[in-house]
Amino acid sequence: MRDINVVVLVGRLTRDSELKYTKSGMPIARFSIAVNRSRKQDDQWVDETSFFEVDYWGKGAEAINKYLTKGQQVAIEGELRQDRWDQDGQSRSKVVINATNVRLLGSASGGQGNGNFQRSSQSSYEAAPEPRSNMDGNNVPTFDDDIPF
């Protein structure tokens, strides 16, 4: 039996995305998101915020990077990855979300985004069209060549 490693989060970016490249030229967008939740403590609701680092690789990272700005609401689908290294003789580690799908849900100004970016089965990244309804009410994929989503 195989293990399962899947995470889906909706949150807001805590800083603008940084686009970097590996030595082999692979693009990577790095950003962090804040995810809020409410829980009941005694008789009151208390808000809690968790922060997560996200890495998004490939052509999709290049296409979406300029839209990943502080405050932007996004949905992230991916898997958890534990990075390990030694620093000053101490073993260190952190858990990062390795994103396979990033979707723009809104913006810092409250507007609605409709970008959906996901990794294809060939391990390259591509923009996925957003389905829209036609006059008959059927979902029809639309493509706009002027924007990456």
C-alpha positions in Angstrom: 0.0 0.0 0.0 1.3 3.5 -0.9 1.3 6.4 1.5 -0.8 9.5 0.9 0.7 12.9 0.8 -1.9 15.5 -0.4 -2.6 19.0 0.9 -5.2 21.6 -0.2 -5.2 25.0 1.3 -6.9 28.4 0.7 -5.2 31.4 2.0 -3.6 34.8 1.3 0.0 35.5 0.3 2.0 37.1 3.1 4.6 38.5 0.6 5.1 38.9 -3.1 6.3 35.7 -4.9 10.0 35.4 -5.8 10.9 33.8 -9.1 14.2 32.0 -9.1 15.9 29.5 -11.3 17.9 26.4 -10.5 21.3 25.8 -12.0 19.7 23.7 -14.7 17.3 26.6 -15.6 14.1 25.3 -14.0 11.9 28.2 -12.7 10.6 28.1 -9.2 8.2 30.6 -7.6 8.6 30.8 -3.8 5.9 32.4 -1.6 4.2 32.0 1.7 0.5 31.9 2.6 -1.5 32.6 5.7 -4.4 30.4 6.5 -7.0 31.5 9.0 -9.3 29.3 11.1 -11.7 29.9 13.9 -12.1 27.6 16.9 -14.2 27.8 20.0 -12.3 28.4 23.2 -14.6 28.4 26.3 -17.5 30.5 25.2 -15.7 32.6 22.6 -14.5 32.1 19.0 -10.8 32.6 18.6 -9.1 33.2 15.3 -5.8 31.3 14.6 -3.4 31.9 11.7 -1.0 29.3 10.3 1.8 30.2 7.9 3.1 27.9 5.1 6.0 28.1 2.7 5.1 27.1 -0.9 7.4 26.2 -3.9 5.8 26.1 -7.4 8.0 24.7 -10.2 8.2 25.0 -14.0 6.5 27.1 -16.7 3.4 27.6 -14.5 5.6 29.4 -12.0 6.8 31.8 -14.6 3.3 32.4 -15.9 1.6 33.1 -12.6 4.5 34.7 -10.7 3.6 38.3 -11.5 0.0 37.7 -10.2 1.2 36.3 -6.8 1.3 39.5 -4.8 1.0 40.1 -1.1 -2.7 39.8 0.0 -3.7 37.8 -3.1 -6.1 34.9 -2.2 -5.0 31.6 -3.7 -5.9 27.9 -3.5 -2.9 25.6 -3.3 -2.9 21.9 -4.1 0.2 19.9 -3.6 2.2 17.7 -1.3 4.4 18.2 1.8 8.1 18.0 1.4 10.6 18.1 4.3 13.8 19.9 3.6 16.8 18.9 5.7 20.2 20.5 6.1 23.1 21.1 8.5 23.8 24.6 9.8 26.6 25.4 12.2 26.8 21.7 13.2 23.1 21.5 13.9 20.6 19.4 11.9 17.7 21.6 10.6 14.5 20.9 8.8 11.4 22.6 7.6 8.2 21.4 5.9 7.4 23.1 2.5 4.3 22.7 0.3 5.4 21.5 -3.1 2.5 22.9 -5.2 1.1 21.1 -8.2 -1.8 23.4 -8.7 -2.2 27.1 -7.9 -5.5 28.9 -8.4 -6.0 32.6 -8.1 -9.3 33.2 -6.2 -9.4 36.9 -5.6 -7.0 39.8 -5.1 -5.7 42.0 -2.4 -8.2 44.6 -3.7 -11.1 42.2 -3.4 -11.5 41.5 -7.2 -12.0 38.0 -8.5 -9.4 36.1 -10.3 -10.0 33.0 -12.4 -6.5 31.7 -13.0 -5.9 28.0 -12.7 -2.4 26.7 -13.1 -1.5 23.0 -12.8 1.3 20.6 -13.6 0.6 18.4 -16.6 1.5 14.7 -16.6 4.7 15.5 -18.6 6.1 17.3 -15.6 5.9 20.7 -17.3 3.6 23.4 -16.2 0.8 24.8 -18.2 -2.2 27.1 -17.7 -5.5 25.2 -17.6 -8.6 26.9 -19.2 -11.3 28.0 -16.9 -14.7 26.5 -18.0 -17.4 29.0 -18.6 -21.1 28.4 -19.4 -22.5 29.2 -22.8 -26.1 30.3 -23.5 -27.3 26.7 -23.2 -25.8 26.4 -19.8 -23.2 23.9 -20.9 -19.6 24.2 -19.6 -17.3 25.1 -22.5 -13.6 25.7 -22.0 -12.5 29.1 -23.1 -9.0 30.2 -24.2 -7.6 33.7 -24.2 -4.2 34.0 -26.0 -3.5 37.4 -24.4 -3.2 36.3 -20.8 -1.7 33.1 -19.4 -4.9 31.9 -17.9 
